[in-house]
Amino acid sequence: MNREAALAFVRSEGSRVERARLTCLLDNSPASPHVVRDLLADQRADGGWAPFWASEYSSLDATCFGLARAEQLGLTPSDDACAKAARFLAQRQRPDGSWEEDESIASVVPPWVAPGRVASRLYLTANCGYWLAILSGEGTGPRAAGRFLETHLDESGRLPASWQAHWLAGSLWHRLNWQAAARRVLARVDRHLSDLPASNLAWLISALHGVGVSASHPLLGRAATLLERRQASDGRWVSEDGPEWDAHATVEALRALRLCRRF
């Protein structure tokens, strides 16, 4: 890994929040209040975050993304923004333990979170369940999410959903100490690691580390090695979401490699 080239790329091309996330990573210190204000600008009164595709709507997916960035800037579950987000997630959970974006925005919602699709519901349930467990502990909401996800897990470790749903579900089950389900789904992920783009490898590492999986775990080690190999010659990690997301992907990769003690 070319650490200096990666740092130079983020410092040159990253937004103020991305540069602050990098500084927090390197210095292990919280971000300044004005950077936190930038991050929280899209958080709405109900505790959710507005997505890029609907500025007047509180999205489950955008809220999970906002929480991931908040954590990297040094915010903790006791901070007001995180506590409000936890309440938002808890209130939006469905009686069966799942989460789904509202039908009212079906015409504008991206396909990966479109309401009415099993794959979308599983991904959002894994993501929201993961963050609710991080913020509030292994209570009723995360356990209901874990049960909902487990009903869709087959013997091979497959969920009828995206790869993101697989490692987020595995992380949630690990946090709940449901180790049989966690091992099954993560073994499937392990078999397909080489199919994952760089940003997915970084997300996988961060999610599992966030629930206490050791940096020495073989799955994290293999993911980190693949991630190192995906670095571009100019220092960046390329995002599958387009060049405007490369600085974000690079910060995510650096964080994941730091968690795996690669630098």
Secondary structure as UniProt FT lines:
FT   HELIX           3..13
FT   HELIX           16..27
FT   HELIX           33..40
FT   TURN            41..42
FT   TURN            45..46
FT   TURN            52..53
FT   TURN            55..56
FT   HELIX           60..72
FT   TURN            73..74
FT   TURN            77..78
FT   HELIX           80..92
FT   TURN            95..96
FT   HELIX           103..105
FT   TURN            106..108
FT   HELIX           111..113
FT   TURN            115..116
FT   HELIX           118..136
FT   HELIX           140..150
FT   TURN            151..152
FT   TURN            155..156
FT   HELIX           163..176
FT   HELIX           179..191
FT   HELIX           193..195
FT   HELIX           198..210
FT   TURN            211..212
FT   TURN            215..216
FT   HELIX           218..229
FT   TURN            233..234
FT   TURN            240..241
FT   HELIX           243..245
FT   HELIX           246..259
FT   TURN            260..261
//
